[in-house]
Amino acid sequence: MGAADETGPFFHGTAAALRPGDLLTAGRPSNYRPEMMMNHVYFTALVDGAGLAAEIAVELRSGAGAPHVYEVAPTGPFEDDPNVTDKKFPGNPTRSYRSTQPLRVVREVEDWTRLTPEALQGWRDRLTALLHGERAEIIN
């Protein structure tokens, strides 16, 4: 399944507190490489994938804030996210997408799976390695 046949619903995970109607836009710093301005806004059709992104966003802020998952609606065209699709993994198993156009927040989603403390520690370890690794390229 690719972006052309995906109909949603779509989700975005973040540490930001948002309200229905708010717009998520490109041109913001990367959560993973703050020195890099992102040309796209990212989202997924998997609610728990967005939950993972929200948990990671909070971790990257040194635990500041709470993870939030929002149902979002693209306002323009979108494509498969090359950071987790064909350039790095075959197909789009994570159903992850990106757009240069804003995403409109529809509602906050409460029923997503939180990481266990052990899984969260595993992601902390991976993020430390990723953020200090030479191969931590983001396809922007």
C-alpha positions in Angstrom: 0.0 0.0 0.0 1.4 3.4 -0.9 0.3 7.0 -0.5 -1.8 6.9 -3.6 -4.2 4.3 -2.1 -4.1 5.4 1.6 -7.3 6.9 2.9 -6.7 7.2 6.6 -7.6 8.0 9.2 -4.2 9.5 9.9 -2.3 10.3 13.1 0.5 12.5 14.3 2.4 12.0 17.6 4.1 14.9 19.4 4.9 16.5 22.7 3.0 19.6 21.7 -0.4 20.3 23.2 -2.8 21.1 20.3 -6.5 21.8 19.7 -8.8 20.7 16.9 -8.4 23.0 14.0 -4.7 23.8 14.7 -2.4 23.3 11.7 0.9 21.3 11.8 3.2 22.8 9.2 6.6 22.0 7.6 9.6 24.3 8.2 10.1 23.4 11.9 13.3 21.9 13.4 13.6 18.1 13.3 12.9 16.3 16.6 15.9 14.1 15.8 18.3 16.7 14.4 17.3 20.2 15.8 19.8 21.9 13.6 17.9 20.7 10.5 14.7 22.5 9.4 12.2 20.0 8.0 10.7 20.4 4.6 7.8 18.1 5.4 5.3 17.3 8.2 5.1 13.6 9.0 2.1 11.3 9.9 1.0 7.7 9.9 -2.1 5.6 9.5 -1.2 3.5 12.6 -2.3 5.1 15.8 0.4 3.2 17.9 3.1 4.4 15.4 2.0 8.0 16.2 2.1 7.0 19.9 5.7 5.9 19.5 6.6 9.2 17.8 4.9 11.1 20.7 6.9 9.1 23.3 10.1 9.7 21.4 9.3 13.5 21.1 9.0 13.7 24.8 12.2 11.8 25.4 14.0 14.1 23.1 12.8 17.0 25.2 14.4 15.3 28.2 11.1 14.1 29.4 9.5 17.5 29.4 5.8 17.5 28.6 3.4 14.7 27.9 3.0 12.6 24.7 0.0 13.4 22.6 -1.5 11.6 19.6 -3.8 13.5 17.3 -6.0 12.4 14.4 -5.0 14.7 11.5 -6.3 15.5 8.0 -3.8 16.3 5.2 -4.7 19.6 3.5 -2.8 18.7 0.3 -0.9 15.9 -1.5 1.3 13.5 0.5 3.9 10.8 -0.3 5.4 7.7 1.4 8.0 8.7 4.0 11.3 7.7 2.5 12.9 7.5 5.9 11.0 4.3 6.7 10.0 3.1 3.2 11.6 2.0 0.0 14.9 3.9 0.5 15.5 2.1 3.8 12.8 -0.7 4.0 10.8 -2.4 1.3 7.2 -1.1 0.9 5.6 1.0 3.6 5.0 -1.4 6.5 4.7 1.5 9.0 2.1 3.3 6.7 4.1 6.5 7.3 3.7 9.5 5.1 4.9 13.1 4.7 3.6 16.3 3.1 4.8 19.8 2.4 1.2 21.0 3.1 -0.2 21.4 6.6 -2.0 18.8 8.5 -5.2 19.9 10.3 -5.8 18.5 13.8 -9.1 16.7 14.0 -9.1 15.5 17.6 -6.8 14.2 20.3 -6.8 10.4 20.5 -6.7 8.8 24.0 -6.7 5.1 23.2 -3.2 4.3 22.0 -0.7 1.9 23.5 1.9 3.5 25.9 5.4 2.1 26.0 6.3 0.0 29.0 9.2 1.4 31.2 11.5 -1.3 29.7 10.5 -0.4 26.1 11.0 3.3 26.8 14.5 2.6 28.2 15.3 0.6 25.0 14.2 3.6 22.9 16.3 5.9 25.1 19.4 3.7 24.4 18.6 3.6 20.7 18.1 7.4 20.5 21.4 8.0 22.3 23.2 5.9 19.7 21.2 7.4 16.8 21.8 11.0 17.8 25.5 10.4 18.1 25.9 8.1 15.1 27.5 9.0 11.8 24.8 7.1 9.8 21.8 9.0 11.4 20.7 10.6 8.1 17.3 12.1 7.7 16.0 12.1 4.1 14.5 15.7 4.0 
